């Protein structure tokens, strides 16, 4: 739960600063922050994958093949379930609410709550980071998400007011539930030696987040989330 707690702190801190501080972050500073976050995420993702590849050369090659197969199968499942399209629709709703918001609007507090809840809960980082935190205690992905959400809340609080702070409640409930479920499944996955494949696949998904943040490549990341389950399944069948 450490990652979710950090995420909650990031949201509350960003919202509080936004309500107190009247100045906006300059575009050039936003680009610098985005670049720094992207570089950190590249390192976290690749190191996570590398650390999860264990054993000799042949065993590592086998694990890499499992990861590739898991990504392929996961994307097929994700596209069939229309995960990315569903998240895109929710994101569009949040974008429209933000675009239509006016500082003097009576409903701006509730609009801020709904907008931030959608943005902070439906993104792939929320699910992926919560799973990693539960399975291995690795909260680094959620720590990065905490920084991103904090910066977003800083900006949103100037439009929606303190209503954005209330979004911390569904974020904690959603990510915390996923973390607890993943933690309960962790011993089984570790016993069956499935955890390395799941972590290696998750590391590559984290790396893809950096490509999106740095605007290097457009990836329908949500469609790849079933790859985590696919990695465990393929490893179990192959074993």
PyMOL commands that set and color helices and strands:
alter all, ss='L'
color gray80, all
select helices_A, chain A and resi 2-20+27-52+57-81+83-100+108-122+124-136+140-191+195-213+221-224+227-238
alter helices_A, ss='H'
color red, helices_A
deselect
rebuild
show_as cartoon
